[in-house]
Structures are given as structure tokens and as C-alpha cells.
Amino acid sequence: MFLGGMVGTLVRFGLSEVLPAPSGLPFGIFLINIAGAFALGLLLETLARRGPDEGRRRALRLLFGTGFLGGFTTYSALAVDSALLLGGGRAAAGLGYLGLSVVVGLGATALGIVAGSLVRRRSPGTRGGRP
């Protein structure tokens, strides 16, 4: 989990440095959080369809879900960026950024779950969901 969180945080930092911030809006953090929401929905649904949360599946969930994606996405940056926009006299931008992040993040998570639901459930005695 620690290793996944460290790598996720470093990837987020690197991406946030290269993604543009048009008009001072935290566009990079927005994209990172949306991508992370999608990836978490996809990961959790895929793992759930593969079987119970134990053994290798639990290890993958902790490493990639809690670790990597927990470090990759960032609620704290969402909160700070929103507060900075609000405190900087840009109430509409701050509220819009906050609301859009939540609504689009929920949609991205739902799309990830739908994508994960396309994975065939593993039957007993099969490998990789195939007989």
C-alpha cells in the first residue's frame, strides 16, 4: 500500500506540473481526479467480478486502489484549490470547479463500474474467466 501510494503521488505531481492551468483554474488536478475516479470504479468492479476480496485480489485492491489511486487522486488539492478560488474573489469559478469535480467524478466512477462490469465473472474451475 505504501509503495502504491508513493508512486501514485509522484505520478500525480508529475502530471500536475505538465498539465496546463488555463486562467488559473486547476485543470490538471481536475483531470487527475476524474481519471482516478474512473480507474477506481473499473478496478473495484473488475476485482469484484473475479471473486471474493481475498488473497491476490485483496492485495491488488490495496496496492492499486487504496495505494496508487489514493495517492494519485487528491481531495486535499480539490478543497484547497476551491478555497483559493473562493477566497480570491472568484466565487463562481470556485463553486463551479467544486461542483463540476463532484458531478463529473461520480459520472466517471459510474463509467468505470460499467466498463468493469463487462469483465466476465470467473466460474469455479476456470482460469481468466474462460473455460
URQUIKA-V691658 format. One record per backbone hydrogen bond with DSSP energy under -0.5 kcal/mol. CO is the residue of the C=O (numbers start at 1). NH is the residue of the N-H. If there is no record, write none. Layout:
co = [CO:CO]
nh = [NH:NH]
This chain:
co = [1:2:3:4:5:6:7:8:9:10:11:12:13:14:15:20:21:22:25:26:27:28:29:30:31:32:33:34:35:36:37:38:39:40:41:42:43:44:45:46:47:47:48:49:52:54:54:55:56:57:58:59:60:60:61:61:62:63:64:65:67:68:69:74:75:76:77:78:79:80:81:82:83:84:85:86:90:91:92:93:94:95:96:97:98:99:100:101:102:103:104:105:106:107:108:109:110:111:112:113:114:115:116:123:127:130]
nh = [5:6:7:8:9:10:11:12:13:14:15:16:17:18:19:28:24:25:27:30:31:32:33:34:35:36:37:38:39:40:41:42:43:44:45:46:47:48:49:50:50:51:51:122:54:57:58:59:60:61:62:63:64:65:65:66:67:68:69:70:71:72:73:78:79:80:81:82:83:84:85:86:87:88:90:89:94:95:96:97:98:99:100:101:102:103:104:105:106:107:108:109:110:111:112:113:114:115:116:117:118:118:119:126:130:127]
